[in-house]
């Protein structure tokens, strides 16, 4: 009976780590790779800097341990205002495509969801952190390997 329960917990852990691998590796890496065909690396790095803001926004929405407070909401809004100031959209988009910029924001939103998912579903399993990282990245690598024939078409 214990062995069956252990196997079920192990399968649940692998399932959660697959979701984490998709959200922290597969989807954002594909989005950034695609985006940087349409925008500059410097612009992509500015968008990548929104990762903590996205993580805080998702955590405030879905984690009961991170309630929305006035100070947190104000800090989040000021952070996004700071990103807007750095991007200076009033100067125009230049040669940067809007779709590439949205792909970067989608990637950082995946990071925010991934970190929050990890905290909510994987951390309570009390798995060793090295094992979590190794399994999550390994599962993501298998998915990327399977997607390579599809994702690599048309690459130049």
C-alpha positions as CSV (number, residue, x, y, z in Angstrom):
1,X,0.0,0.0,0.0
2,X,2.8,2.4,0.9
3,X,4.6,1.6,-2.4
4,X,1.5,2.5,-4.4
5,X,1.0,5.8,-2.5
6,X,4.7,6.6,-3.1
7,X,4.4,5.9,-6.8
8,X,1.3,8.1,-7.0
9,X,3.1,10.9,-5.2
10,X,6.1,10.5,-7.5
11,X,3.9,10.6,-10.6
12,X,2.1,13.8,-9.2
13,X,5.5,15.4,-8.6
14,X,6.7,14.6,-12.2
15,X,3.4,16.0,-13.6
16,X,3.9,19.3,-11.6
17,X,7.5,19.4,-12.7
18,X,6.5,19.0,-16.3
19,X,4.2,22.0,-16.0
20,X,7.0,24.0,-14.4
21,X,9.4,23.0,-17.2
22,X,6.9,24.1,-19.8
23,X,6.3,27.5,-18.0
24,X,9.9,28.2,-17.1
25,X,11.8,26.8,-20.0
26,X,9.9,25.6,-23.1
27,X,7.3,28.3,-23.7
28,X,9.5,31.4,-22.7
29,X,12.5,30.2,-24.6
30,X,10.4,29.6,-27.8
31,X,8.8,33.0,-27.3
32,X,12.1,34.9,-26.8
33,X,13.7,33.1,-29.7
34,X,10.8,34.1,-32.0
35,X,10.6,37.6,-30.6
36,X,14.3,38.3,-31.2
37,X,13.8,37.7,-34.9
38,X,11.5,40.8,-34.8
39,X,13.0,43.1,-32.1
40,X,16.5,43.9,-30.8
41,X,18.2,42.0,-28.0
42,X,18.4,45.2,-25.9
43,X,14.6,45.6,-26.1
44,X,14.1,42.0,-25.3
45,X,16.3,42.4,-22.2
46,X,14.2,45.3,-21.0
47,X,11.1,43.2,-21.3
48,X,12.8,40.3,-19.6
49,X,13.3,42.6,-16.6
50,X,9.6,42.6,-16.1
51,X,9.8,39.0,-14.8
52,X,9.7,40.0,-11.1
53,X,6.7,42.3,-11.8
54,X,4.9,39.5,-13.6
55,X,5.7,37.1,-10.8
56,X,4.4,39.5,-8.2
57,X,1.2,40.1,-10.2
58,X,0.5,36.4,-10.6
59,X,1.3,35.6,-7.0
60,X,-1.0,38.3,-5.8
61,X,-3.8,36.9,-7.9
62,X,-3.5,33.2,-7.1
63,X,-1.6,32.7,-3.8
64,X,-3.6,33.2,-0.6
65,X,-0.3,33.8,1.2
66,X,0.3,36.9,-1.0
67,X,-2.8,39.1,-0.4
68,X,-3.2,42.2,-2.4
69,X,-2.4,45.2,-0.3
70,X,-2.3,48.9,-1.2
71,X,1.5,49.0,-0.9
72,X,2.1,45.9,-3.1
73,X,-0.3,47.2,-5.7
74,X,1.3,50.6,-5.7
75,X,4.8,49.0,-6.0
76,X,3.6,46.9,-8.9
77,X,2.1,49.8,-10.7
78,X,5.3,51.9,-10.1
79,X,7.4,49.1,-11.5
80,X,5.4,48.9,-14.7
81,X,5.5,52.7,-15.0
82,X,9.3,52.4,-14.7
83,X,9.4,49.9,-17.6
84,X,7.2,52.2,-19.7
85,X,9.6,55.1,-19.0
86,X,12.6,53.0,-20.0
87,X,10.8,51.9,-23.2
88,X,9.6,55.4,-24.0
89,X,6.8,54.4,-26.3
90,X,6.0,58.1,-27.0
91,X,9.1,58.0,-29.2
92,X,7.5,55.3,-31.4
93,X,8.2,51.7,-31.8
94,X,11.0,52.3,-34.3
95,X,11.9,49.1,-36.1
96,X,10.5,46.9,-33.4
97,X,7.4,44.9,-34.1
98,X,4.6,44.9,-31.6
99,X,4.2,41.2,-32.0
100,X,7.8,40.6,-30.9
101,X,7.3,42.8,-27.9
102,X,4.1,41.0,-26.9
103,X,5.9,37.7,-27.3
104,X,8.5,38.9,-24.7
105,X,5.8,39.9,-22.3
106,X,4.2,36.5,-22.8
107,X,7.5,34.9,-21.9
108,X,7.8,36.9,-18.7
109,X,4.2,36.1,-17.9
110,X,5.1,32.4,-18.2
111,X,8.0,33.0,-15.8
112,X,5.6,34.6,-13.4
113,X,3.1,31.7,-13.7
114,X,5.9,29.1,-13.5
115,X,7.5,30.5,-10.3
116,X,4.0,30.8,-8.7
117,X,3.0,27.3,-9.8
118,X,6.3,26.0,-8.3
119,X,5.6,27.7,-5.0
120,X,2.0,26.5,-4.8
121,X,2.3,22.9,-6.0
122,X,5.9,21.7,-5.9
123,X,7.3,23.4,-2.7
124,X,4.8,21.6,-0.5
125,X,6.1,18.2,-1.8
126,X,9.4,19.0,0.0
127,X,11.5,17.6,-2.8
128,X,15.2,18.3,-2.8
129,X,15.9,21.5,-4.8
130,X,18.6,19.9,-6.9
131,X,16.2,17.1,-7.9
132,X,13.5,19.6,-8.7
133,X,15.8,21.6,-11.0
134,X,17.3,18.5,-12.7
135,X,13.9,16.8,-13.4
136,X,12.2,20.1,-14.5
137,X,15.0,20.9,-16.9
138,X,15.2,17.3,-18.1
139,X,11.5,17.1,-18.8
140,X,11.7,20.5,-20.6
141,X,14.6,19.2,-22.7
142,X,12.6,16.2,-23.8
143,X,9.7,18.4,-24.8
144,X,12.0,20.8,-26.7
145,X,13.7,17.8,-28.4
146,X,10.2,16.6,-29.5
147,X,9.3,20.1,-30.8
148,X,12.6,20.7,-32.6
149,X,11.4,19.4,-36.0
150,X,8.3,21.7,-35.8
151,X,9.9,24.8,-34.1
152,X,13.0,24.8,-36.3
153,X,11.2,25.0,-39.6
154,X,12.0,28.2,-41.5
155,X,14.8,29.2,-39.2
156,X,17.6,31.2,-40.9
